[in-house]
């Protein structure tokens, strides 16, 4: 089973200044782990919970191998990712390097170093389930999804063929305090409404499994102690439409505000996917605890407090 707790474990987290990764690091620190965070550049603000931070570009294999030899982590959470929902050609190369090549370089470095360690690769709900569980489903619908599928396939390869204890966390639509990509749905709608503007939205019909970020972090940590598990969904287990999310946020901020549905196009070929939380509970005893109402309220409160700093660009 590997590590039975995080206390005193050396844990490496890639993409440490990212939204979900920052919550994972805080949870690891609270559990007693010694966390080494990494990123391609120094973060603009300190990453809470990191004992150390190193600048590493995972697209450079020599740098990755040197990092693993130097830090010799017990557990690795590979959270670094080039996140983009764009369905265009330039995003193909960006996600190929940022998501696939970086993952392969990390896996090679870990396999070359040997030793006993657990590795969790952060996957995505945009990955068709057939690539992780064998159930038939559609092909990837974006460069981001395709790169995540390929990275997960390499994780499975290194697990089966090279004996690396790789687990795959299939993470659903995260939201919550600290999400600094202001183009994402929840922060975008909140900040537009707080500034008295009408958010421009798609049709709002698309449904997704929206999951509060601290629940996601707890699920990832639970998986990190179970190298016997190959893949696990981490989500809320429920579907909510984009329109309902926007309406709930409006009701929390300004019930009289208008929402401009239909002013931006819907993404093409978007399938609906929902996390299998019954399996997650059976596998690791984890299930989400934050309701959508409580999560959105806490998120609005955070953006209301942080808005002056967020908009100071």
ABEGO torsion letter per residue (X at the ends): XEBABABGBBBBBBGAABAAAAAAAAAAAAAGBBBBBBBABBBABBBBGBABBBBBBAABAAAAAAAAAAAGBABBBBABBBBBABBBAAAAAAAAAAAAAAAAAAAAAAAAAEEBBBBBBBBBAABBAAAAAGBBBBBBABAAAAAAAAAAAAAAAAAAAAGBBBBBBBBBBBBEBGBABAABAAAAAAAAAAAGBBBBBBAGABBBBBBBAAAAAAAAAAAAABAABABBBBBAGBBBBAAAAAAAAAAAABAABBBBBGABBBBBGBBBBBBBAAAAAAAAGBBBABBAAAAAAAAAAAAAAAAAAAABX
